[in-house]
């Protein structure tokens, strides 16, 4: 069977692919065995180092509060960055230069600055110019940095998603008399959402992971920061890193799985139902069309 992109592999190519697959899995197994042996030789697999994770104290005192702060900062950043990014992305496509140029400058400026630097600037601003309590200041700084950076990235995702649509969509909307704002809200954005969803989800995953930067530099009590306290109390640095890494993997897997389900649902909702009308229904539709045409003609003659 031949694809549009490549020819179907022949017998020799199939044998080569099987050989490469077997070789890859063998090398992967050897790598995992080497990691296991190294950890075992260093004493990192001893039960005493892993036992704290079987008790409630390690979770209720350290990991779960850190996870709650991570989710809190990520959720606030997503809720603010998504609509702000959509507004900036649409503004960059405006016909008015006084809208398009400032929006482009904002997007390019904040997209060029590392998110950690934005967090540090935001924290310094809140220290010098606001009365936010010191225990809440790291959260504000982390959310501010994540919003400014990711909103600018999401703006480009929105703009690229809209521009990827066929130009005939906009031309058809103009032909039936829709304004540009109506075309954007009713025709372009609903179609672009499905195309943009994978890139948007990837950026949301980045938001979740980047909350750890606030824990490292600003003392924000997110998951990675509370892990260091746990490791200091139980002397299990490597196991604590492994557990936190697994938590992040599970968290991001849930996010991507939900996005995949939502994307499939959106694609199904846009498909035709494929319902077949019976003869009596077709007669009713034809009669209604004839009646509507007659009424229009009569009104025009009057």
RODO-2510 file (C-alpha; in nm, 4 decimals, decimal comma):
residues 302
     n   res          X          Y          Z
     1     x     0,0000     0,0000     0,0000
     2     x     0,1419     0,3395    -0,1033
     3     x     0,0960     0,6526     0,1042
     4     x     0,0872     1,0098    -0,0159
     5     x     0,4101     1,0782     0,1735
     6     x     0,6102     0,7586     0,1151
     7     x     0,6025     0,4182    -0,0534
     8     x     0,5146     0,1096     0,1438
     9     x     0,8298    -0,0694     0,2696
    10     x     0,9339    -0,3791     0,0829
    11     x     1,0553    -0,7088     0,2352
    12     x     1,4103    -0,5819     0,2855
    13     x     1,2921    -0,2559     0,4452
    14     x     1,0579    -0,4480     0,6756
    15     x     1,3421    -0,6724     0,7934
    16     x     1,5619    -0,3674     0,8488
    17     x     1,2894    -0,1926     1,0500
    18     x     1,2404    -0,5012     1,2654
    19     x     1,6162    -0,5247     1,3233
    20     x     1,6387    -0,1579     1,4230
    21     x     1,3402    -0,1935     1,6567
    22     x     1,4912    -0,4968     1,8299
    23     x     1,8275    -0,3221     1,8597
    24     x     1,6626    -0,0115     2,0074
    25     x     1,4755    -0,2107     2,2732
    26     x     1,7890    -0,4062     2,3623
    27     x     1,9866    -0,0836     2,4078
    28     x     1,7012     0,0658     2,6100
    29     x     1,6926    -0,2405     2,8350
    30     x     2,0708    -0,2214     2,8847
    31     x     2,0434     0,1480     2,9727
    32     x     1,7697     0,0819     3,2283
    33     x     1,9702    -0,2055     3,3753
    34     x     2,2784     0,0184     3,4032
    35     x     2,0755     0,2886     3,5798
    36     x     1,9285     0,0310     3,8169
    37     x     2,2714    -0,1136     3,8962
    38     x     2,4216     0,2312     3,9525
    39     x     2,1444     0,3279     4,1931
    40     x     2,1797    -0,0042     4,3716
    41     x     2,5570     0,0336     4,4079
    42     x     2,5106     0,3814     4,5534
    43     x     2,2535     0,2521     4,8021
    44     x     1,9685     0,4582     4,6532
    45     x     1,7333     0,1587     4,6311
    46     x     1,7401     0,0779     5,0019
    47     x     1,3945     0,0528     5,1526
    48     x     1,4779     0,3063     5,4259
    49     x     1,5033     0,5820     5,1618
    50     x     1,1703     0,4955     5,0007
    51     x     0,9742     0,4146     5,3167
    52     x     0,8781     0,7804     5,3913
    53     x     0,6668     0,7861     5,0725
    54     x     0,4506     0,5077     5,2133
    55     x     0,3504     0,7212     5,5114
    56     x     0,0999     1,0058     5,5135
    57     x     0,3393     1,2545     5,6736
    58     x     0,5588     1,2939     5,3650
    59     x     0,2532     1,3578     5,1490
    60     x     0,0383     1,5766     5,3730
    61     x     0,3293     1,7840     5,5052
    62     x     0,5427     1,8283     5,1929
    63     x     0,4289     1,6870     4,8582
    64     x     0,0552     1,7588     4,8532
    65     x     0,0847     2,1228     4,9720
    66     x     0,3586     2,1775     4,7120
    67     x     0,1444     2,0161     4,4436
    68     x    -0,1488     2,2370     4,5445
    69     x     0,0639     2,5519     4,5047
    70     x     0,1949     2,4267     4,1689
    71     x    -0,1580     2,3696     4,0413
    72     x    -0,2732     2,7015     4,1835
    73     x    -0,0023     2,9011     4,0072
    74     x    -0,0463     2,7048     3,6826
    75     x    -0,4253     2,7404     3,6850
    76     x    -0,4131     3,1160     3,7472
    77     x    -0,1549     3,1584     3,4728
    78     x    -0,3612     2,9545     3,2240
    79     x    -0,6845     3,1381     3,3007
    80     x    -0,5203     3,4772     3,2455
    81     x    -0,2751     3,3896     2,9648
    82     x    -0,5245     3,2139     2,7343
    83     x    -0,7680     3,5049     2,6799
    84     x    -0,4856     3,7602     2,6864
    85     x    -0,2958     3,5620     2,4235
    86     x    -0,6081     3,5337     2,2082
    87     x    -0,6649     3,9112     2,2267
    88     x    -0,3026     3,9878     2,1385
    89     x    -0,3034     3,7364     1,8543
    90     x    -0,6175     3,8836     1,7017
    91     x    -0,4880     4,2380     1,7582
    92     x    -0,1755     4,1534     1,5576
    93     x    -0,4029     4,0826     1,2594
    94     x    -0,5954     4,4084     1,2871
    95     x    -0,6337     4,6386     0,9880
    96     x    -0,5594     4,9372     1,2113
    97     x    -0,1897     5,0127     1,2522
    98     x    -0,2448     5,1759     1,5919
    99     x    -0,3700     4,8375     1,7145
   100     x    -0,1459     4,6027     1,5155
   101     x     0,1918     4,7689     1,5847
   102     x     0,1624     4,8022     1,9673
   103     x     0,0290     4,4450     1,9937
   104     x     0,3202     4,3165     1,7877
   105     x     0,5685     4,5104     1,9997
   106     x     0,4252     4,3676     2,3220
   107     x     0,4322     4,0118     2,1882
   108     x     0,7868     4,0323     2,0546
   109     x     0,9165     4,2050     2,3684
   110     x     0,7854     3,9588     2,6253
   111     x     0,8515     3,6559     2,4056
   112     x     1,2195     3,7518     2,3823
   113     x     1,2748     3,7731     2,7601
   114     x     1,3359     3,4486     2,9570
   115     x     1,0445     3,3646     3,1822
   116     x     1,2727     3,3427     3,4870
   117     x     1,3875     3,7010     3,4289
   118     x     1,0256     3,8139     3,4069
   119     x     0,9557     3,6468     3,7421
   120     x     1,2535     3,8225     3,9020
   121     x     1,1496     4,1615     3,7607
   122     x     0,7921     4,1075     3,8788
   123     x     0,9077     4,0098     4,2266
   124     x     1,1280     4,3206     4,2522
   125     x     0,8403     4,5377     4,1328
   126     x     0,6049     4,3937     4,3954
   127     x     0,8694     4,4442     4,6661
   128     x     0,9260     4,8103     4,5845
   129     x     0,5884     4,9298     4,4584
   130     x     0,3147     4,7296     4,6303
   131     x     0,2072     4,6240     4,9749
   132     x     0,1652     4,2555     4,8935
   133     x     0,2627     4,0411     5,1955
   134     x     0,5984     3,8667     5,1664
   135     x     0,4453     3,5197     5,1940
   136     x     0,2166     3,5848     4,8941
   137     x     0,4673     3,7785     4,6838
   138     x     0,6339     3,4719     4,5225
   139     x     0,2973     3,3498     4,3929
   140     x     0,2217     3,6890     4,2382
   141     x     0,5657     3,7060     4,0794
   142     x     0,5465     3,3521     3,9371
   143     x     0,1997     3,4075     3,7913
   144     x     0,2997     3,7454     3,6452
   145     x     0,6074     3,6045     3,4741
   146     x     0,4200     3,3033     3,3382
   147     x     0,1320     3,5167     3,2107
   148     x     0,3511     3,7721     3,0319
   149     x     0,5678     3,5137     2,8597
   150     x     0,3073     3,2517     2,7747
   151     x     0,0455     3,5046     2,6618
   152     x     0,2921     3,6298     2,4004
   153     x     0,3639     3,2733     2,2854
   154     x    -0,0067     3,1874     2,2765
   155     x    -0,0686     3,5031     2,0731
   156     x     0,1567     3,3670     1,7995
   157     x    -0,0169     3,0284     1,8194
   158     x    -0,3564     3,1943     1,7755
   159     x    -0,2339     3,4076     1,4861
   160     x    -0,0743     3,1098     1,3114
   161     x    -0,3877     2,8994     1,3614
   162     x    -0,6106     3,1634     1,2054
   163     x    -0,3734     3,2271     0,9147
   164     x    -0,3586     2,8532     0,8428
   165     x    -0,7253     2,8529     0,7415
   166     x    -0,8089     2,8804     0,3714
   167     x    -0,8445     3,2376     0,2530
   168     x    -1,1788     3,1480     0,0973
   169     x    -1,3333     3,1349     0,4441
   170     x    -1,2834     3,5086     0,4935
   171     x    -1,3809     3,5896     0,1362
   172     x    -1,7059     3,3928     0,1673
   173     x    -1,7885     3,5747     0,4901
   174     x    -1,7267     3,9104     0,3232
   175     x    -1,9439     3,8056     0,0303
   176     x    -2,2446     3,7524     0,2565
   177     x    -2,1899     4,0872     0,4284
   178     x    -2,0260     3,9880     0,7573
   179     x    -1,7979     4,2363     0,9276
   180     x    -1,4414     4,1336     1,0151
   181     x    -1,5270     4,0983     1,3841
   182     x    -1,8221     3,8733     1,2971
   183     x    -1,6050     3,6700     1,0616
   184     x    -1,3416     3,6259     1,3307
   185     x    -1,5805     3,5239     1,6091
   186     x    -1,8262     3,3155     1,4075
   187     x    -1,6155     3,1527     1,1344
   188     x    -1,2386     3,1719     1,1803
   189     x    -1,1878     3,1194     1,5533
   190     x    -1,4196     2,8157     1,5884
   191     x    -1,2371     2,6418     1,3030
   192     x    -0,8913     2,7423     1,4217
   193     x    -0,9428     2,6103     1,7754
   194     x    -0,9135     2,2477     1,6658
   195     x    -0,5954     2,3179     1,4700
   196     x    -0,4443     2,5195     1,7553
   197     x    -0,5328     2,2772     2,0342
   198     x    -0,2161     2,0581     2,0259
   199     x     0,0115     2,3636     2,0338
   200     x    -0,1953     2,5265     2,3079
   201     x    -0,1794     2,2120     2,5210
   202     x     0,1966     2,1936     2,4735
   203     x     0,2228     2,5487     2,6034
   204     x    -0,0001     2,4659     2,9011
   205     x     0,2340     2,1784     2,9871
   206     x     0,5218     2,4286     2,9757
   207     x     0,3321     2,6505     3,2209
   208     x     0,2959     2,3632     3,4680
   209     x     0,6672     2,2814     3,4508
   210     x     0,7856     2,6424     3,4629
   211     x     0,6254     2,6943     3,8049
   212     x     0,9351     2,5146     3,9373
   213     x     1,1467     2,8177     3,8399
   214     x     0,9724     3,0212     4,1064
   215     x     1,0590     2,7620     4,3673
   216     x     1,4265     2,7680     4,2768
   217     x     1,4781     3,1455     4,2562
   218     x     1,1963     3,3060     4,4568
   219     x     1,1276     3,0546     4,7323
   220     x     0,7795     2,9796     4,6001
   221     x     0,6562     2,6714     4,7852
   222     x     0,5748     2,4634     4,4783
   223     x     0,6336     2,0905     4,4391
   224     x     1,0056     2,1007     4,3636
   225     x     1,0705     2,3432     4,6484
   226     x     0,8899     2,1301     4,9063
   227     x     1,0800     1,8281     4,7734
   228     x     1,4064     1,9843     4,8891
   229     x     1,2675     2,0218     5,2408
   230     x     1,1478     1,6633     5,2382
   231     x     1,4865     1,5388     5,1143
   232     x     1,6648     1,7344     5,3869
   233     x     1,4479     1,5764     5,6560
   234     x     1,4599     1,2180     5,5297
   235     x     1,8026     1,2227     5,3553
   236     x     1,6596     1,0735     5,0353
   237     x     1,7579     1,3183     4,7614
   238     x     1,7487     1,0840     4,4603
   239     x     1,4246     0,9022     4,5578
   240     x     1,2526     1,2367     4,6193
   241     x     1,3574     1,3598     4,2745
   242     x     1,2220     1,0389     4,1187
   243     x     0,8871     1,0675     4,2997
   244     x     0,8443     1,4339     4,2033
   245     x     0,9361     1,3544     3,8423
   246     x     0,6693     1,0816     3,8357
   247     x     0,4134     1,3284     3,9761
   248     x     0,4946     1,5796     3,7013
   249     x     0,4737     1,3069     3,4357
   250     x     0,1330     1,1909     3,5610
   251     x     0,0071     1,5489     3,5852
   252     x     0,1111     1,6381     3,2321
   253     x    -0,0175     1,3067     3,0989
   254     x    -0,3610     1,3824     3,2442
   255     x    -0,3521     1,7269     3,0828
   256     x    -0,2547     1,5945     2,7389
   257     x    -0,5062     1,3092     2,7614
   258     x    -0,7850     1,5542     2,8389
   259     x    -0,6762     1,7718     2,5478
   260     x    -0,6751     1,4715     2,3120
   261     x    -1,0244     1,3767     2,4250
   262     x    -1,1422     1,7359     2,3777
   263     x    -0,9869     1,7521     2,0311
   264     x    -1,1601     1,4288     1,9239
   265     x    -1,4885     1,5590     2,0602
   266     x    -1,4534     1,8872     1,8712
   267     x    -1,3735     1,7045     1,5481
   268     x    -1,6740     1,4743     1,5897
   269     x    -1,9053     1,7674     1,6615
   270     x    -1,8063     1,9300     1,3311
   271     x    -1,8857     1,6248     1,1236
   272     x    -2,2180     1,5798     0,9475
   273     x    -2,4668     1,3536     1,1164
   274     x    -2,5166     1,1679     0,7898
   275     x    -2,8930     1,1397     0,8481
   276     x    -3,0956     1,0300     0,5473
   277     x    -3,4355     1,1919     0,4969
   278     x    -3,7274     0,9791     0,4001
   279     x    -3,9518     1,0529     0,1024
   280     x    -4,2184     1,2201     0,3166
   281     x    -3,9582     1,4462     0,4784
   282     x    -3,8153     1,5425     0,1391
   283     x    -4,1655     1,6356     0,0184
   284     x    -4,2153     1,8516     0,3280
   285     x    -3,8850     2,0305     0,2709
   286     x    -3,9616     2,0903    -0,0966
   287     x    -4,3065     2,2214    -0,0128
   288     x    -4,1616     2,4607     0,2421
   289     x    -3,9052     2,5880    -0,0093
   290     x    -4,1721     2,6389    -0,2745
   291     x    -4,3951     2,8211    -0,0287
   292     x    -4,1079     3,0425     0,0813
   293     x    -4,0188     3,1271    -0,2785
   294     x    -4,3819     3,2093    -0,3585
   295     x    -4,4129     3,4324    -0,0559
   296     x    -4,0945     3,6165    -0,1487
   297     x    -4,2090     3,6664    -0,5049
   298     x    -4,5487     3,7918    -0,3980
   299     x    -4,3955     4,0348    -0,1555
   300     x    -4,1615     4,1636    -0,4228
   301     x    -4,4428     4,2217    -0,6718
   302     x    -4,6411     4,4174    -0,4209
***
